[in-house]
Amino acid sequence: ERPDLNEQMTRHGVLAVEMEAAELYNLAARHGARALAVLTISDHLLTHEALPPEDRQSSFAAMVEIALEAAFA
């Protein structure tokens, strides 16, 4: 654990942290495939604010709808 990580990321202008899509893009590049990640934001790293579960679920549902519309447009 790095207690100074949030402070360091802020200094570098990092606005969000995401871990899974990086590997998705890595695998797609390795295998000559296309990939897309559609993300929602639920927690604030600095203020520790977080969406309540109900809001998280509804924002996730909206994100899925948008992704499906984009995929089949």
C-alpha positions as CSV (number, residue, x, y, z in Angstrom):
1,E,0.0,0.0,0.0
2,R,1.2,3.5,-0.8
3,P,-0.3,6.2,1.4
4,D,0.9,9.0,-1.0
5,L,-0.6,7.5,-4.1
6,N,-3.6,9.7,-4.3
7,E,-1.5,12.8,-3.8
8,Q,1.0,11.7,-6.4
9,M,-1.8,10.9,-9.0
10,T,-3.3,14.3,-8.3
11,R,0.0,16.1,-9.0
12,H,0.2,14.2,-12.4
13,G,-3.4,15.2,-13.3
14,V,-4.8,11.7,-13.0
15,L,-8.6,12.0,-13.0
16,A,-9.6,8.3,-12.7
17,V,-8.3,4.9,-12.0
18,E,-9.3,1.9,-14.0
19,M,-7.7,-1.5,-14.0
20,E,-9.5,-4.0,-16.2
21,A,-9.7,-2.2,-19.5
22,A,-6.0,-2.0,-19.8
23,E,-5.7,-5.8,-20.0
24,L,-8.7,-5.9,-22.4
25,Y,-6.9,-3.6,-24.8
26,N,-3.6,-5.5,-24.3
27,L,-5.2,-8.8,-25.2
28,A,-7.1,-7.3,-28.2
29,A,-3.8,-5.8,-29.5
30,R,-2.0,-9.1,-29.0
31,H,-4.7,-11.1,-30.9
32,G,-5.5,-8.5,-33.6
33,A,-9.0,-7.9,-32.2
34,R,-11.0,-4.8,-31.6
35,A,-11.9,-3.8,-28.0
36,L,-14.0,-1.1,-26.4
37,A,-14.5,-0.3,-22.7
38,V,-17.5,1.8,-21.6
39,L,-17.1,2.9,-18.0
40,T,-19.1,4.5,-15.2
41,I,-17.6,6.4,-12.3
42,S,-18.8,5.4,-8.8
43,D,-16.2,6.6,-6.3
44,H,-14.1,9.7,-5.8
45,L,-10.6,8.9,-4.7
46,L,-9.9,12.2,-2.9
47,T,-13.2,12.9,-1.2
48,H,-14.1,9.3,-0.7
49,E,-17.6,10.1,-1.9
50,A,-19.3,7.0,-3.4
51,L,-22.6,6.4,-5.2
52,P,-25.2,4.5,-3.2
53,P,-25.9,1.0,-4.5
54,E,-29.2,2.1,-6.1
55,D,-27.5,5.0,-8.0
56,R,-24.7,2.7,-9.0
57,Q,-27.1,0.2,-10.4
58,S,-29.1,2.8,-12.4
59,S,-26.0,4.4,-13.8
60,F,-24.7,0.9,-14.8
61,A,-28.0,0.2,-16.5
62,A,-27.8,3.4,-18.5
63,M,-24.2,2.7,-19.4
64,V,-25.2,-0.8,-20.8
65,E,-28.0,0.8,-22.8
66,I,-25.7,3.3,-24.3
67,A,-23.1,0.6,-25.1
68,L,-25.7,-1.6,-26.8
69,E,-27.0,1.3,-28.9
70,A,-23.5,2.2,-30.0
71,A,-22.6,-1.4,-30.7
72,F,-25.6,-1.9,-33.0
73,A,-25.8,1.5,-34.6
